[in-house]
Amino acid sequence: MHAIMSWEEVPLFDREEAEAAFWAENRPDLRLMESSVATSAESSESVTITLRIDPRMLARIKRLARSRYLNYQSMIKQWLSERMEQELRER
């Protein structure tokens, strides 16, 4: 069984059968799962924002989050955090 080290390794699935076959052969690495879960210290202060997203894009995001057993809002925050860190490292 292959351990997934990054969420980018998980493809978008067009069929449930393809998704089931993928997860039968792969599993998320424990560190990846731990990084996906916000600790109480990280989420102690948050600000609510409004973000308009195309309904089709939101549906795809929700489907992708479900396939990773994540809340879609948490996944979006994780993506933003990862991208911010990447941008800061590239400076």
FENTA-V690928 format. One record per residue. RES is the residue in one small letter. PHI is phi in radians with two decimals (none if undefined). Layout:
# FENTA-V690928
RES PHI
RES PHI
This chain:
# FENTA-V690928
m none
h -1.58
a -1.59
i -1.40
m -1.69
s -2.56
w -1.15
e -1.16
e -1.30
v -1.57
p -1.33
l -1.41
f -1.81
d -1.74
r -2.45
e -1.10
e -1.11
a -1.16
e -1.14
a -1.10
a -1.13
f -1.08
w -1.27
a -1.24
e -1.85
n -2.32
r -2.57
p -1.22
d -1.15
l -1.00
r -1.11
l -1.17
m -1.12
e -1.13
s -1.24
s -1.44
v -1.73
a -1.30
t -1.44
s -1.10
a -1.15
e -1.26
s -1.83
s -1.16
e -2.17
s -2.54
v -2.05
t -1.46
i -2.19
t -1.95
l -2.33
r -1.54
i -2.31
d -0.94
p -0.99
r -1.19
m -1.13
l -1.09
a -1.08
r -1.16
i -1.09
k -1.09
r -1.12
l -1.13
a -1.09
r -1.04
s -1.15
r -1.81
y 1.02
l -2.14
n -1.30
y -1.12
q -1.19
s -1.13
m -1.13
i -1.09
k -1.10
q -1.11
w -1.05
l -1.08
s -1.12
e -1.09
r -1.18
m -1.08
e -1.08
q -1.08
e -1.06
l -1.17
r -1.19
e -1.38
r -1.20
